Amino acid sequence: MNIYKLKYTTKETAMKDLLKKGVYVETTFNDVTSLAYGTGIQAVVEIGQIVLTPPVIEDMQVITEATYLDGHHYDVMCEQDIDFGSNSIEVNNPKHVFLGHN
């Protein structure tokens, strides 16, 4: 089983790449198009933006806005090797893990 930690500049660029690589495939049923996992894909988790520092809130007012790590993040678990190029990253402190897999 392969686990990929991915970082893209935006959600839109991520979706284009995940479709191009067959992680997601578009399916149509009863004139409704939706996304499904491609062959060999076990799970896709959209992490999104990762909070670096949480907001400071006092008396229901935001005093300091949250700050975020650059990029839009995904985790992919699959059977096959996929070349995600520079979008594949090494993570020291993961925000998400697949149970039983490092």
N, CA, C and O of each residue as an XYZ file, in Angstrom:
408
protein
N       0.837     -1.174      0.000
C       0.000      0.000      0.000
C       0.891      1.249      0.000
O       1.879      1.308      0.731
N       0.547      2.215     -0.798
C       1.296      3.468     -0.884
C       0.484      4.599     -0.261
O      -0.721      4.720     -0.482
N       1.174      5.419      0.518
C       0.565      6.604      1.127
C       1.317      7.824      0.590
O       2.542      7.902      0.680
N       0.567      8.765      0.037
C       1.161      9.997     -0.488
C       0.619     11.197      0.276
O      -0.588     11.330      0.473
N       1.526     12.065      0.703
C       1.199     13.360      1.296
C       1.436     14.376      0.189
O       2.542     14.471     -0.343
N       0.400     15.138     -0.159
C       0.475     16.020     -1.316
C       0.181     17.465     -0.947
O      -0.644     17.751     -0.079
N       0.875     18.366     -1.626
C       0.664     19.797     -1.433
C       0.549     20.453     -2.800
O       1.416     20.288     -3.658
N      -0.532     21.198     -2.989
C      -0.789     21.939     -4.227
C      -0.970     23.411     -3.889
O      -1.246     23.759     -2.741
N      -0.817     24.267     -4.880
C      -0.994     25.696     -4.631
C      -2.449     26.035     -4.343
O      -2.728     26.885     -3.497
N      -3.385     25.383     -5.035
C      -4.813     25.633     -4.831
C      -5.589     24.320     -4.932
O      -5.064     23.312     -5.406
N      -6.823     24.346     -4.487
C      -7.694     23.175     -4.610
C      -7.948     22.863     -6.084
O      -8.019     21.695     -6.467
N      -8.083     23.897     -6.907
C      -8.352     23.705     -8.331
C      -7.200     22.979     -9.023
O      -7.432     22.069     -9.820
N      -5.950     23.376     -8.724
C      -4.807     22.692     -9.342
C      -4.713     21.249     -8.839
O      -4.314     20.352     -9.582
N      -5.080     21.036     -7.580
C      -5.073     19.677     -7.035
C      -6.076     18.802     -7.774
O      -5.744     17.690     -8.184
N      -7.288     19.287     -7.945
C      -8.319     18.493     -8.603
C      -7.941     18.160    -10.047
O      -8.181     17.044    -10.506
N      -7.359     19.111    -10.757
C      -6.919     18.846    -12.132
C      -5.878     17.733    -12.157
O      -5.943     16.838    -13.000
N      -4.915     17.786    -11.233
C      -3.853     16.786    -11.205
C      -4.390     15.423    -10.765
O      -4.017     14.400    -11.340
N      -5.252     15.396     -9.765
C      -5.802     14.130     -9.289
C      -6.670     13.468    -10.355
O      -6.683     12.242    -10.458
N      -7.386     14.245    -11.139
C      -8.150     13.699    -12.262
C      -7.215     13.188    -13.364
O      -7.421     12.106    -13.914
N      -6.194     13.975    -13.675
C      -5.239     13.610    -14.729
C      -4.521     12.294    -14.405
O      -4.254     11.488    -15.296
N      -4.213     12.090    -13.125
C      -3.466     10.904    -12.709
C      -4.378      9.713    -12.403
O      -3.888      8.640    -12.048
N      -5.691      9.887    -12.533
C      -6.614      8.782    -12.322
C      -6.948      8.499    -10.868
O      -7.562      7.477    -10.559
N      -6.549      9.395     -9.969
C      -6.920      9.232     -8.562
C      -8.436      9.367     -8.441
O      -9.097      8.567     -7.780
N      -8.959     10.381     -9.085
C     -10.403     10.547     -9.221
C     -10.776     10.308    -10.678
O      -9.995     10.605    -11.581
N     -11.976      9.768    -10.904
C     -12.542      9.647    -12.243
C     -13.957     10.209    -12.191
O     -14.655     10.088    -11.184
N     -14.366     10.826    -13.294
C     -15.728     11.338    -13.373
C     -16.651     10.225    -13.851
O     -16.344      9.527    -14.818
N     -17.783     10.063    -13.172
C     -18.779      9.081    -13.568
C     -20.117      9.795    -13.736
O     -20.406     10.763    -13.033
N     -20.921      9.316    -14.661
C     -22.235      9.908    -14.889
C     -23.294      8.819    -14.766
O     -23.184      7.747    -15.362
N     -24.322      9.121    -13.978
C     -25.444      8.218    -13.788
C     -26.707      9.062    -13.721
O     -26.788     10.005    -12.934
N     -27.680      8.728    -14.534
C     -28.926      9.501    -14.599
C     -28.651     10.991    -14.827
O     -29.256     11.851    -14.185
N     -27.741     11.278    -15.739
C     -27.374     12.650    -16.109
C     -26.738     13.458    -14.977
O     -26.654     14.683    -15.063
N     -26.294     12.785    -13.925
C     -25.597     13.458    -12.831
C     -24.148     12.990    -12.839
O     -23.873     11.796    -12.721
N     -23.221     13.936    -12.978
C     -21.797     13.613    -12.989
C     -21.220     13.811    -11.591
O     -21.468     14.826    -10.941
N     -20.455     12.833    -11.147
C     -19.821     12.914     -9.834
C     -18.426     12.309     -9.904
O     -18.036     11.742    -10.924
N     -17.683     12.434     -8.817
C     -16.332     11.880     -8.751
C     -16.350     10.548     -8.005
O     -17.093     10.365     -7.040
N     -15.517      9.628     -8.474
C     -15.315      8.346     -7.803
C     -13.816      8.086     -7.751
O     -13.048      8.706     -8.487
N     -13.405      7.175     -6.887
C     -11.995      6.793     -6.847
C     -11.651      6.008     -8.094
O     -12.446      5.200     -8.574
N     -10.448      6.254     -8.622
C      -9.957      5.480     -9.744
C      -9.551      4.086     -9.305
O      -9.566      3.776     -8.113
N      -9.190      3.247    -10.260
C      -8.775      1.874     -9.988
C      -7.567      1.864     -9.054
O      -6.583      2.563     -9.296
N      -7.646      1.078     -7.997
C      -6.538      0.930     -7.056
C      -6.474      2.003     -5.986
O      -5.620      1.931     -5.103
N      -7.340      2.983     -6.037
C      -7.342      4.052     -5.036
C      -8.196      3.602     -3.861
O      -9.372      3.278     -4.028
N      -7.610      3.585     -2.687
C      -8.312      3.136     -1.483
C      -8.962      4.290     -0.716
O     -10.044      4.132     -0.151
N      -8.294      5.457     -0.699
C      -8.828      6.598      0.048
C      -8.152      7.877     -0.412
O      -6.980      7.884     -0.788
N      -8.919      8.958     -0.374
C      -8.406     10.301     -0.622
C      -8.953     11.186      0.487
O     -10.164     11.241      0.704
N      -8.064     11.875      1.187
C      -8.481     12.770      2.262
C      -8.034     14.182      1.905
O      -6.843     14.445      1.734
N      -9.004     15.085      1.795
C      -8.686     16.489      1.560
C      -8.408     17.137      2.916
O      -9.322     17.351      3.713
N      -7.143     17.445      3.166
C      -6.746     18.102      4.405
C      -7.084     19.595      4.312
O      -7.504     20.213      5.290
N      -6.892     20.156      3.120
C      -7.158     21.578      2.910
C      -6.011     22.429      3.402
O      -4.847     22.045      3.289
N      -6.342     23.590      3.950
C      -5.316     24.464      4.506
C      -4.998     23.994      5.924
O      -5.890     23.579      6.665
N      -3.728     24.065      6.290
C      -3.286     23.646      7.617
C      -3.029     24.884      8.462
O      -2.291     25.781      8.053
N      -3.638     24.931      9.641
C      -3.495     26.069     10.544
C      -2.116     26.022     11.209
O      -1.741     25.018     11.814
N      -1.365     27.128     11.088
C      -0.085     27.266     11.794
C      -0.321     27.818     13.192
O       0.161     27.263     14.180
N      -1.067     28.915     13.265
C      -1.440     29.486     14.561
C      -2.940     29.744     14.557
O      -3.460     30.382     13.641
N      -3.626     29.259     15.558
C      -5.071     29.452     15.608
C      -5.432     30.909     15.873
O      -4.589     31.675     16.338
N      -6.658     31.300     15.588
C      -7.056     32.681     15.863
C      -7.158     32.920     17.369
O      -7.380     31.997     18.152
N      -6.989     34.177     17.745
C      -7.205     34.572     19.140
C      -8.583     35.224     19.195
O      -8.855     36.197     18.491
N      -9.442     34.674     20.041
C     -10.814     35.164     20.149
C     -11.092     35.533     21.602
O     -10.872     34.743     22.519
N     -11.579     36.751     21.781
C     -11.969     37.209     23.111
C     -13.347     37.837     23.019
O     -13.608     38.638     22.121
N     -14.228     37.480     23.936
C     -15.586     38.026     23.967
C     -16.263     37.932     22.603
O     -16.907     38.876     22.145
N     -16.103     36.767     21.962
C     -16.732     36.496     20.662
C     -16.203     37.390     19.532
O     -16.850     37.500     18.490
N     -15.075     38.012     19.712
C     -14.447     38.860     18.693
C     -13.084     38.290     18.332
O     -12.330     37.870     19.210
N     -12.767     38.275     17.050
C     -11.458     37.805     16.598
C     -10.458     38.925     16.828
O     -10.558     39.993     16.223
N      -9.507     38.679     17.693
C      -8.463     39.654     18.000
C      -7.309     39.510     17.010
O      -6.793     40.500     16.493
N      -6.912     38.262     16.755
C      -5.837     37.962     15.806
C      -6.314     36.839     14.890
O      -6.778     35.801     15.363
N      -6.198     37.047     13.588
C      -6.609     36.032     12.602
C      -5.670     34.829     12.653
O      -4.508     34.948     13.041
N      -6.185     33.685     12.261
C      -5.363     32.476     12.137
C      -4.363     32.662     10.995
O      -4.609     33.419     10.056
N      -3.245     31.968     11.089
C      -2.298     31.919      9.976
C      -2.232     30.480      9.483
O      -2.422     29.536     10.251
N      -1.960     30.328      8.186
C      -2.005     29.014      7.551
C      -0.702     28.699      6.823
O      -0.017     29.594      6.329
N      -0.379     27.421      6.768
C       0.722     26.924      5.950
C       0.328     27.105      4.489
O      -0.840     26.933      4.142
N       1.262     27.441      3.647
C       0.968     27.604      2.221
C       0.439     26.308      1.637
O       0.866     25.220      2.025
N      -0.487     26.428      0.706
C      -0.924     25.291     -0.077
C      -2.226     24.658      0.387
O      -2.789     24.990      1.430
N      -2.671     23.724     -0.449
C      -3.882     22.932     -0.205
C      -3.432     21.472     -0.192
O      -2.830     21.008     -1.160
N      -3.711     20.751      0.871
C      -3.104     19.446      1.125
C      -4.093     18.289      0.989
O      -5.274     18.408      1.314
N      -3.564     17.159      0.495
C      -4.327     15.919      0.348
C      -3.479     14.747      0.799
O      -2.252     14.795      0.720
N      -4.132     13.691      1.274
C      -3.493     12.399      1.510
C      -4.176     11.385      0.600
O      -5.401     11.368      0.475
N      -3.364     10.540     -0.034
C      -3.896      9.509     -0.932
C      -3.323      8.158     -0.525
O      -2.117      8.019     -0.324
N      -4.205      7.157     -0.404
C      -3.790      5.779     -0.163
C      -4.190      4.966     -1.392
O      -5.345      4.972     -1.817
N      -3.191      4.257     -1.957
C      -3.490      3.495     -3.172
C      -2.586      2.275     -3.282
O      -1.584      2.146     -2.579
N      -2.974      1.387     -4.188
C      -2.209      0.165     -4.411
C      -1.006      0.391     -5.318
O       0.018     -0.275     -5.165
N      -1.120      1.316     -6.252
C      -0.085      1.505     -7.263
C       0.845      2.677     -6.925
O       0.543      3.524     -6.084
N       1.992      2.686     -7.621
C       2.901      3.819     -7.538
C       2.392      4.907     -8.478
O       2.057      4.636     -9.631
N       2.337      6.143     -7.972
C       1.914      7.283     -8.784
C       2.977      8.365     -8.642
O       3.392      8.689     -7.529
N       3.412      8.915     -9.749
C       4.394      9.993     -9.725
C       3.662     11.328     -9.589
O       3.118     11.852    -10.561
N       3.657     11.865     -8.374
C       3.041     13.163     -8.126
C       4.053     14.305     -8.264
O       3.713     15.470     -8.055
N       5.288     13.966     -8.615
C       6.315     14.988     -8.827
C       6.538     15.836     -7.596
O       6.592     15.330     -6.475
N       6.670     17.146     -7.820
C       6.970     18.066     -6.721
C       5.789     18.272     -5.773
O       5.946     18.923     -4.741
N       4.623     17.739     -6.093
C       3.474     17.867     -5.191
C       3.543     16.866     -4.042
O       2.838     17.025     -3.045
N       4.376     15.844     -4.163
C       4.567     14.872     -3.094
C       5.559     15.458     -2.097
O       6.642     15.902     -2.478
N       5.186     15.459     -0.816
C       6.037     16.080      0.203
C       6.332     15.111      1.337
O       5.586     14.157      1.559
N       7.427     15.362      2.056
C       7.770     14.632      3.273
C       7.225     15.436      4.448
O       7.366     16.658      4.493
N       6.604     14.743      5.394
C       5.966     15.415      6.525
C       6.537     14.876      7.828
O       6.567     13.664      8.045
N       6.994     15.783      8.703
C       7.529     15.382     10.002
C       6.451     15.293     11.076
O       6.548     14.481     11.996
N       5.427     16.129     10.957
C       4.373     16.196     11.961
C       3.016     16.145     11.259
O       2.350     17.172     11.129
N       2.599     14.952     10.803
C       1.377     14.879      9.997
C       0.128     15.285     10.770
O       0.003     15.002     11.961
N      -0.790     15.948     10.079
C      -2.075     16.334     10.660
C      -3.098     15.230     10.486
O      -4.156     15.251     11.115
N      -2.780     14.249      9.622
C      -3.673     13.130      9.360
C      -2.827     11.895      9.076
O      -1.783     11.981      8.430
N      -3.292     10.735      9.568
C      -2.668      9.456      9.219
C      -3.786      8.451      8.943
O      -4.888      8.569      9.479
N      -3.492      7.476      8.113
C      -4.418      6.378      7.877
C      -4.164      5.332      8.953
O      -3.020      4.925      9.155
N      -5.196      4.895      9.640
C      -5.076      3.949     10.739
C      -4.283      2.721     10.326
O      -4.633      2.045      9.358
N      -3.229      2.437     11.050
C      -2.420      1.270     10.783
C      -1.362      1.451      9.717
O      -0.634      0.512      9.396
N      -1.268      2.662      9.161
C      -0.275      2.955      8.114
C       0.496      4.213      8.472
O      -0.081      5.206      8.914
N       1.798      4.159      8.277
C       2.622      5.349      8.540
C       2.685      6.234      7.341
O       3.333      7.280      7.379
